[in-house]
């Protein structure tokens, strides 16, 4: 009775049978194996005895390929026998692979003596019979139990994959039924496969797979214990792993779908590459071999298939998590869209990539350069006119920044009408909708041409048409955090429960990226820090102020107070030294980011952190990042003047010692990719997408990075959880924006009679007719006069709010509605001119002067327990674009200063003293008096410097506090247990006694 083979060898046989049609059993010792002629998926069963361990080639397969495709060269090389001619060729081949890597050698072949030898024939163009014959002659072979080493004590590899005799992939297989998993396969590579072996040197094999029946992992560079294996899984339930397979093993997609002859050829031609990024400061290059992750391969192939089937004119939203390799996905997509054809004609004339990331420019250039079959060039449209010039020159890929794109479009006119475009948008948000989208459409569409005999109505229709998404362009929008506008413009519509919803074309979720280890979970060690402060009134009377405004001003005042900044800076620096550097995070290379609420805040932190680092005699330094110039104490400062080096070197310097703290005011909070960032100190209110983007700066993976820290001085866990919940899994738009809201808004605006319909028509006619500015203002000024004189404050608030809502909603809906309404377009033009001229309702600041009437009596912070914020495991539905506007002005709530301070202290003070009067007297009078009476402190104060005096003071204070322990247990407990109170009291008493 034959039993099921549940061993590793059973899995070997299964894979080989799928590839070749037979199990490829190795021959018995000393025996010959019969070679079946039947091929399964076009692969050949290799014989381990044909493998030459010295030169790392399967001699039988190499010789057979060369004899069939290049017989003259094969004969001259004397491949049939072991002699000096063959050895010279094999040595040359081995040297070229060592120098250039297997990918380049397979793509371009080698020169040897008087011969050019092709070692692989790529995908043939349609109708090229000779190329098709050569392509069919490629020999894909799989060898079981491959003995790779001259050292006979080394175990054999489970499988080796070869193309024309050259090794391209290795396999270690495990089976959980024998109590071994993919992790054991990884450890076998790290522990038992010597990276100095020729087969395992960098670039010789394209990829190394660790596989069991549940998971696939891969590595492109074996480095012993430092080898980094990444998942290559389909994903399951928006997370890691693979779905159940009713027809076989969960992982059989690897050999049935990915490693087919066509599939592997596609990867070698269009994805696998060796790049050599240059360190801008050192100028050194380090080669990195790339194999696509599954989601990257999957999204590009699915996008190409859809475009091949439908041609130009569709929209695609790709929701891929931060850290998922969007740059490579975009580069691979861009270069393959160039060569895409329908009926032998290119689908697109040009590919336009809109991005904020400079790195993409070089990445796309490097990618294009490696693929020989693509002759297109890349241009960076940085200045006006570049885009038109690049298209005229035949450049196929044009890259522009988000900021410059609308300016460029304004300048181009109608030079590109009738062409077909692929527009790839990197990190698509609402900035790509509305007016920018309309400008882009006008420039790239045929409707961008004015005719001399156009009527005003014709012009209105033309403008409305240019707002539409172009029928001759395809849009590919990549983002990790899609907003409602992004989903509605680019997402895939579907019906559910009678409601039209929108979802991404393809998603690789934050949940999956975290579970697979591509990014780290930034919410795993989230530590909120509560601030407590007590304010006192410093004026005689008890004036009234607006409560809400006063509370905001007081919070801003205390959190930006120099003492508060200094205290928080000390906590950050101490935490970094003790919990980050002290625990050897990222092998001692960890960096920290300090997120501040503005430029003044950032500069305060820069000085406080720098000062405290010097006091601690720390070897580390801080860098500050903000835009423009700022005046501090009458002196104008910039990043460069504070840091001592140019702004464009900040990203490079933070990777080098002594720099460890990056203090940011908005800069580096989005799109910044630095794996050495380990800890973030947040002192800025964050919510929504901004919170996700900011905290996600920490999530980039590094081989030695196993966790991250967030210390948050400003936000609570509920706010952060709500922000991340929308983007943990696939984000769906719950409903479409209702265009009927525009009818409602227009009716409400018309009802205020600020303008008459004929005034709207007159202004639009004059504007579109090119009238001078002074012909528009009289109409607008008449409307402003009506607004001022005939509407009360509530009416003004409501009208202006609804006017803004109308223009905002129409700018968005105009690009996606299948119909046009001329009255909406005209009113939108009119209101875009009118709204900026409408004065805001007089809004007196009824909290003015409150900061001059108060002082800060105490400030302390208290670290809460570190916690893991758990996110809901379900697709998030976000609401459509809000179409409401207007409202009523809020009445100020006036209250006396003493009540405002009491309320503020109740909310934020919360110092747990039972006898506050006695505690105040002890801290301000009795304790300082006892410390001042200490003989050692007196001597140090009189005869030594401040630093030594501080040392003696701290010892004296400790003695005084111990003496108080019996009578004032509450105060002693705070002094000994509460780190921030200990620091505050020590500083306070030293200030009172030394000064």
Long-range contacts (C-beta under 8 A, 24 or more apart in sequence): 6-175, 6-177, 6-178, 7-175, 7-178, 8-158, 8-173, 8-174, 8-175, 8-178, 8-180, 10-175, 11-173, 11-175, 11-211, 11-213, 12-144, 12-145, 12-158, 12-159, 12-173, 14-249, 14-252, 15-142, 15-159, 15-171, 15-173, 15-255, 16-45, 16-142, 16-144, 16-159, 18-252, 18-255, 18-256, 19-43, 19-140, 19-142, 19-255, 19-259, 20-44, 20-45, 20-142, 24-142, 24-143, 24-144, 25-144, 26-144, 26-145, 41-256, 41-260, 41-261, 42-140, 42-260, 42-261, 43-140, 43-141, 43-142, 43-261, 44-139, 44-140, 44-141, 44-142, 45-141, 45-142, 45-143, 46-141, 46-142, 46-143, 46-160, 46-162, 47-143, 48-143, 48-144, 48-145, 48-146, 48-147, 48-156, 50-143, 51-143, 51-146, 51-147, 51-148, 51-160, 52-90, 53-147, 53-148, 53-149, 53-150, 53-198, 54-90, 54-150, 54-198, 55-90, 55-91, 55-93, 55-94, 56-94, 56-97, 56-148, 56-167, 56-198, 56-199, 56-204, 57-90, 57-93, 57-94, 57-165, 57-166, 57-167, 58-141, 58-143, 58-162, 58-165, 58-167, 59-165, 60-165, 61-139, 61-141, 61-162, 61-164, 61-165, 62-164, 62-165, 62-166, 63-165, 64-139, 65-119, 65-137, 65-138, 65-139, 65-164, 65-165, 66-117, 68-137, 69-118, 69-121, 69-134, 69-137, 70-117, 70-118, 73-115, 73-117, 76-115, 77-112, 77-115, 94-198, 97-166, 97-203, 97-204, 98-201, 98-203, 98-204, 100-203, 101-202, 101-203, 101-204, 101-274, 101-287, 101-289, 102-166, 102-167, 102-168, 102-203, 102-204, 102-205, 102-206, 103-203, 103-206, 103-268, 103-272, 103-273, 103-274, 103-289, 104-274, 104-370, 105-166, 106-163, 106-164, 106-166, 106-168, 106-268, 107-268, 107-269, 107-370, 107-371, 107-372, 108-372, 119-164, 119-166, 120-163, 120-164, 120-166, 120-268, 122-265, 122-268, 122-269, 122-373, 123-262, 123-265, 123-266, 123-269, 126-344, 138-163, 138-164, 138-261, 138-265, 139-163, 139-164, 139-165, 140-261, 140-264, 141-165, 146-170, 148-197, 148-199, 148-200, 149-194, 149-197, 149-199, 154-192, 154-194, 154-197, 155-192, 157-193, 161-259, 161-264, 163-264, 163-268, 167-199, 167-204, 167-205, 168-205, 168-206, 168-207, 168-264, 168-268, 169-205, 169-206, 169-207, 169-208, 169-209, 169-259, 170-199, 170-205, 170-208, 170-209, 171-208, 171-209, 171-210, 171-211, 172-208, 172-209, 172-210, 172-211, 173-211, 173-212, 174-210, 174-211, 174-212, 175-212, 175-213, 176-212, 176-213, 176-214, 180-212, 181-212, 181-214, 181-215, 182-210, 182-211, 182-212, 182-214, 182-215, 182-216, 182-217, 185-210, 185-211, 185-212, 185-217, 186-210, 186-217, 186-227, 186-229, 189-219, 189-222, 189-227, 189-229, 190-224, 190-225, 190-227, 191-225, 193-222, 194-224, 195-222, 195-223, 195-224, 195-227, 202-287, 202-289, 203-274, 203-287, 203-289, 206-268, 206-272, 206-289, 206-291, 207-272, 207-291, 209-254, 211-251, 211-254, 212-251, 213-249, 213-250, 213-251, 214-241, 214-242, 214-250, 214-251, 215-241, 215-242, 215-250, 215-251, 216-251, 216-254, 218-291, 220-288, 220-289, 220-290, 220-291, 221-288, 221-289, 226-703, 228-703, 230-293, 230-516, 230-517, 230-518, 231-293, 231-294, 231-516, 231-517, 231-518, 232-293, 232-294, 233-294, 233-516, 234-294, 235-294, 235-295, 235-508, 235-509, 235-512, 238-507, 238-509, 238-511, 238-512, 238-729, 238-730, 238-875, 239-509, 239-511, 239-512, 239-515, 240-512, 240-515, 240-516, 241-515, 258-297, 266-301, 267-291, 267-292, 267-297, 269-371, 269-373, 270-332, 270-335, 270-336, 270-371, 271-296, 271-297, 271-300, 271-332, 273-366, 273-367, 273-370, 275-363, 275-366, 279-652, 280-652, 281-649, 281-652, 281-653, 281-656, 290-328, 292-328, 292-332, 293-324, 293-325, 293-518, 295-320, 295-324, 295-506, 295-508, 295-512, 296-324, 296-325, 296-328, 296-329, 296-332, 298-506, 299-329, 299-333, 299-506, 299-508, 300-329, 300-332, 300-333, 300-336, 302-505, 302-506, 303-333, 303-476, 303-505, 303-506, 304-333, 304-336, 304-337, 304-340, 306-505, 307-337, 307-340, 307-347, 307-422, 307-474, 308-340, 308-342, 308-347, 311-342, 311-347, 312-347, 312-348, 312-420, 312-421, 312-422, 312-471, 312-472, 312-473, 312-474, 313-470, 313-471, 313-472, 313-473, 313-474, 314-474, 314-475, 315-469, 315-474, 315-475, 315-477, 315-489, 315-490, 315-491, 316-474, 316-475, 316-476, 316-477, 316-490, 316-492, 316-505, 316-506, 317-428, 317-477, 317-479, 317-482, 317-486, 317-487, 317-490, 317-491, 317-492, 317-502, 317-504, 317-505, 318-476, 318-477, 318-478, 318-479, 318-504, 318-505, 318-506, 318-507, 319-479, 319-480, 319-482, 319-504, 319-506, 319-507, 319-508, 319-509, 319-730, 319-731, 320-478, 320-479, 320-480, 320-506, 320-507, 320-508, 321-480, 321-508, 321-509, 321-510, 321-512, 321-513, 321-518, 321-519, 322-480, 322-510, 322-513, 322-519, 322-693, 322-696, 322-699, 323-513, 323-518, 323-519, 323-673, 323-696, 323-699, 323-700, 323-701, 324-480, 324-508, 324-513, 324-518, 324-519, 325-518, 326-426, 326-427, 326-478, 326-480, 327-357, 327-359, 327-360, 327-363, 328-363, 328-367, 329-478, 330-355, 330-360, 330-364, 330-424, 330-426, 330-478, 331-360, 331-363, 331-364, 331-366, 331-367, 332-367, 333-424, 333-476, 334-364, 334-367, 334-397, 334-422, 334-424, 335-364, 335-367, 335-368, 335-371, 335-374, 335-376, 335-397, 337-422, 338-374, 338-376, 338-396, 338-397, 339-373, 339-374, 347-420, 347-422, 348-420, 348-421, 348-422, 348-474, 349-391, 349-396, 349-419, 349-420, 349-421, 350-390, 350-391, 350-395, 350-396, 350-397, 350-398, 350-419, 350-421, 350-422, 351-396, 351-397, 351-398, 351-421, 351-422, 351-424, 352-387, 352-398, 352-399, 352-400, 352-421, 352-422, 352-423, 352-424, 353-397, 353-398, 353-399, 353-400, 353-424, 353-426, 354-400, 354-401, 354-402, 354-405, 354-423, 354-424, 354-425, 354-426, 354-432, 355-399, 355-400, 355-401, 355-402, 355-425, 355-426, 355-427, 356-401, 356-402, 356-403, 356-426, 356-427, 356-671, 357-426, 357-671, 359-673, 360-399, 360-426, 361-399, 364-397, 364-399, 368-397, 381-405, 381-408, 383-408, 384-408, 384-410, 384-411, 384-412, 385-411, 385-412, 387-412, 387-416, 388-412, 388-413, 388-415, 388-416, 391-415, 391-416, 391-419, 402-431, 402-432, 405-436, 405-440, 406-435, 406-436, 406-439, 406-440, 409-439, 409-440, 409-442, 409-443, 410-439, 412-443, 413-443, 413-448, 414-443, 414-446, 414-448, 414-449, 415-443, 416-443, 416-444, 417-444, 417-445, 417-446, 417-448, 417-449, 418-446, 418-472, 419-444, 419-472, 420-472, 420-473, 421-470, 421-472, 421-473, 421-474, 422-473, 422-474, 422-476, 423-473, 423-474, 423-475, 423-476, 424-476, 424-478, 425-475, 425-476, 425-477, 425-478, 426-478, 427-478, 427-479, 427-480, 427-670, 427-671, 428-477, 428-478, 428-479, 428-482, 428-486, 428-490, 429-479, 429-481, 429-483, 429-485, 429-486, 429-689, 430-483, 430-485, 430-486, 430-812, 432-477, 432-486, 432-489, 433-485, 433-486, 433-489, 433-811, 433-812, 433-815, 434-485, 434-808, 434-811, 434-812, 434-815, 435-811, 437-467, 437-469, 437-489, 437-815, 438-466, 438-467, 438-811, 438-814, 438-815, 441-466, 441-467, 441-468, 441-469, 441-470, 441-473, 441-815, 442-466, 444-470, 444-472, 444-473, 445-470, 445-472, 446-472, 456-764, 456-765, 456-768, 456-769, 457-822, 459-768, 460-764, 460-768, 460-822, 460-825, 460-826, 461-820, 461-822, 463-825, 464-814, 464-820, 464-822, 464-825, 465-820, 467-811, 467-814, 467-815, 468-814, 468-815, 468-816, 469-815, 469-816, 480-510, 480-692, 480-696, 480-727, 481-689, 481-692, 481-693, 481-726, 481-727, 481-731, 482-731, 483-689, 483-878, 484-733, 484-878, 484-879, 484-880, 484-881, 485-812, 485-881, 487-731, 487-732, 487-733, 487-878, 488-733, 488-736, 488-737, 488-812, 488-816, 488-880, 488-881, 489-812, 489-815, 489-816, 491-733, 493-736, 499-734, 499-735, 500-735, 500-736, 501-732, 501-733, 501-734, 501-735, 501-736, 501-877, 502-732, 502-733, 502-736, 503-730, 503-732, 503-733, 504-730, 504-731, 507-730, 509-728, 509-729, 509-730, 510-724, 510-727, 510-728, 510-729, 511-728, 511-729, 511-871, 511-873, 514-699, 517-701, 518-701, 519-696, 519-699, 519-700, 519-701, 520-698, 520-699, 520-700, 520-701, 520-705, 520-707, 520-708, 521-699, 521-708, 521-868, 522-680, 522-695, 522-696, 522-698, 522-699, 522-708, 522-710, 523-695, 523-710, 523-720, 523-721, 523-724, 523-868, 523-869, 523-871, 524-707, 524-708, 524-868, 525-707, 525-708, 525-709, 525-710, 525-866, 525-867, 525-868, 526-710, 526-712, 526-717, 526-720, 526-866, 526-867, 526-868, 526-869, 527-709, 527-710, 527-711, 527-712, 527-863, 527-864, 527-865, 527-866, 527-867, 528-712, 528-715, 528-716, 528-717, 528-864, 529-571, 529-711, 529-712, 529-713, 529-861, 529-862, 529-863, 529-864, 530-861, 530-862, 530-864, 531-558, 531-559, 531-564, 531-713, 531-859, 531-860, 531-861, 531-908, 532-858, 532-859, 532-860, 532-861, 532-862, 532-908, 532-909, 532-910, 532-911, 533-558, 533-564, 533-856, 533-858, 533-859, 533-860, 533-905, 533-908, 533-909, 534-856, 534-857, 534-858, 534-859, 534-905, 534-909, 534-911, 535-854, 535-855, 535-856, 535-857, 535-901, 535-904, 535-905, 536-854, 536-855, 536-856, 536-857, 536-901, 537-853, 537-854, 537-897, 537-898, 537-901, 538-853, 538-854, 538-855, 539-852, 539-853, 539-897, 542-896, 542-897, 542-898, 543-849, 543-853, 543-896, 543-897, 544-846, 544-894, 544-895, 544-896, 544-897, 545-846, 545-847, 545-849, 545-850, 545-894, 545-895, 545-897, 545-900, 546-845, 546-846, 546-847, 546-892, 546-893, 546-894, 547-892, 547-893, 547-894, 547-895, 547-900, 547-903, 548-892, 548-893, 549-845, 549-846, 549-847, 549-892, 550-847, 550-850, 550-895, 550-900, 551-900, 551-903, 551-904, 552-847, 553-847, 553-850, 553-851, 554-850, 554-851, 554-854, 554-900, 554-901, 554-904, 555-904, 555-908, 557-851, 557-854, 557-856, 558-856, 558-859, 558-908, 559-597, 559-683, 559-713, 559-714, 560-597, 560-600, 560-601, 560-604, 561-856, 561-859, 562-604, 562-608, 563-856, 563-859, 564-856, 564-859, 565-601, 565-604, 565-605, 565-608, 566-608, 566-612, 567-859, 567-860, 567-861, 567-980, 567-983, 567-984, 568-605, 568-681, 568-683, 568-713, 568-861, 569-605, 569-608, 569-609, 569-612, 570-608, 570-612, 570-983, 571-711, 571-861, 571-863, 571-979, 571-980, 572-609, 572-661, 572-681, 572-711, 573-609, 573-612, 573-613, 573-616, 573-618, 573-661, 575-679, 575-681, 575-709, 575-711, 576-620, 576-660, 576-661, 576-679, 577-616, 577-618, 579-709, 580-678, 580-679, 580-709, 581-660, 585-678, 585-679, 585-705, 585-707, 586-675, 586-676, 586-678, 586-702, 586-704, 586-705, 587-704, 589-676, 589-704, 590-660, 590-676, 590-677, 590-678, 590-679, 591-654, 591-655, 591-659, 591-660, 591-661, 591-662, 591-674, 591-676, 591-677, 591-678, 591-679, 592-660, 592-661, 592-662, 592-677, 592-678, 592-679, 592-680, 592-681, 593-661, 593-662, 593-663, 593-664, 593-668, 593-677, 593-679, 593-680, 593-681, 593-697, 593-698, 594-622, 594-661, 594-662, 594-663, 594-664, 594-680, 594-681, 594-683, 595-664, 595-669, 595-680, 595-681, 595-682, 595-683, 595-684, 595-686, 595-694, 596-663, 596-664, 596-665, 596-683, 596-684, 597-665, 597-683, 597-684, 597-685, 597-714, 598-665, 599-626, 599-627, 599-628, 599-630, 599-665, 600-630, 600-632, 601-665, 601-683, 601-684, 602-626, 602-663, 602-664, 602-665, 603-630, 603-632, 603-637, 603-642, 605-663, 605-683, 606-642, 606-663, 609-661, 609-663, 619-657, 619-658, 620-657, 620-658, 620-659, 620-660, 620-661, 621-658, 621-659, 621-660, 621-661, 622-659, 622-660, 622-661, 622-662, 622-663, 623-650, 623-653, 623-654, 623-659, 623-661, 623-662, 623-663, 624-663, 624-664, 624-665, 625-650, 625-662, 625-663, 625-664, 625-665, 625-667, 625-668, 626-664, 626-665, 626-666, 626-667, 627-665, 627-666, 627-667, 668-697, 669-693, 669-694, 669-697, 670-694, 672-697, 673-700, 674-700, 675-700, 675-701, 675-702, 675-705, 676-702, 677-708, 678-705, 678-708, 678-709, 679-708, 679-709, 679-710, 679-711, 680-708, 680-709, 680-710, 680-711, 681-711, 681-713, 682-710, 682-711, 682-712, 682-713, 682-714, 682-715, 683-713, 683-714, 684-714, 685-714, 685-715, 686-714, 686-715, 686-719, 686-720, 686-723, 687-715, 687-719, 687-722, 687-723, 688-723, 689-723, 689-727, 690-723, 691-715, 691-719, 691-720, 691-723, 691-724, 692-723, 692-724, 692-726, 692-727, 695-720, 695-724, 709-866, 711-863, 713-861, 717-867, 717-869, 720-869, 721-869, 721-871, 724-869, 724-871, 725-871, 725-872, 725-876, 726-876, 726-878, 727-876, 728-871, 728-872, 728-873, 728-876, 729-873, 729-874, 729-875, 729-876, 730-875, 730-876, 731-875, 731-876, 731-877, 731-878, 732-875, 732-876, 732-877, 732-878, 733-877, 733-878, 733-880, 734-877, 734-878, 734-879, 734-880, 735-879, 735-880, 736-880, 737-809, 737-812, 737-813, 737-880, 737-881, 737-883, 738-880, 738-883, 739-813, 739-817, 741-809, 741-883, 741-884, 742-806, 742-809, 742-810, 742-813, 742-821, 742-824, 742-883, 745-802, 745-805, 745-806, 745-809, 745-883, 745-885, 746-806, 746-823, 746-824, 746-827, 748-798, 748-802, 748-886, 749-799, 749-802, 749-803, 749-806, 749-827, 749-831, 752-791, 752-795, 752-798, 752-799, 753-786, 753-790, 754-783, 754-786, 754-787, 754-790, 754-791, 754-799, 755-783, 755-786, 755-830, 755-834, 759-783, 759-830, 760-826, 760-827, 760-830, 761-826, 763-829, 763-830, 763-833, 764-826, 764-829, 764-830, 767-829, 767-833, 776-833, 780-833, 780-834, 780-837, 781-837, 783-834, 784-834, 784-837, 784-838, 784-839, 787-838, 788-839, 793-841, 793-842, 793-889, 794-888, 794-889, 796-838, 796-841, 797-841, 797-886, 797-887, 797-888, 797-889, 798-886, 798-887, 798-888, 799-838, 799-886, 800-835, 800-838, 800-840, 800-886, 801-885, 801-886, 801-887, 802-885, 802-886, 803-831, 803-834, 803-835, 803-838, 803-885, 804-835, 804-885, 805-882, 805-883, 805-884, 805-885, 805-886, 806-831, 806-885, 807-831, 807-832, 807-835, 809-881, 809-883, 812-881, 841-889, 843-889, 846-892, 846-894, 850-897, 850-900, 853-897, 854-897, 854-901, 858-909, 858-911, 858-984, 859-984, 860-911, 860-978, 860-980, 860-981, 860-984, 861-980, 862-978, 862-980, 863-979, 863-980, 912-970, 912-974, 913-970, 913-971, 914-970, 918-968, 919-970, 919-971, 922-964, 922-968, 922-971, 923-985, 923-988, 923-989, 924-992, 927-957, 927-960, 927-961, 927-964, 927-989, 928-989, 928-992, 928-993, 930-960, 930-963, 931-956, 931-957, 931-960, 931-989, 931-993, 932-993, 934-959, 934-960, 937-993, 941-993, 941-994, 946-994, 949-994, 950-990, 950-994, 953-986, 953-989, 953-990, 953-993, 953-994, 954-986, 954-990, 957-985, 957-986, 957-989, 957-990
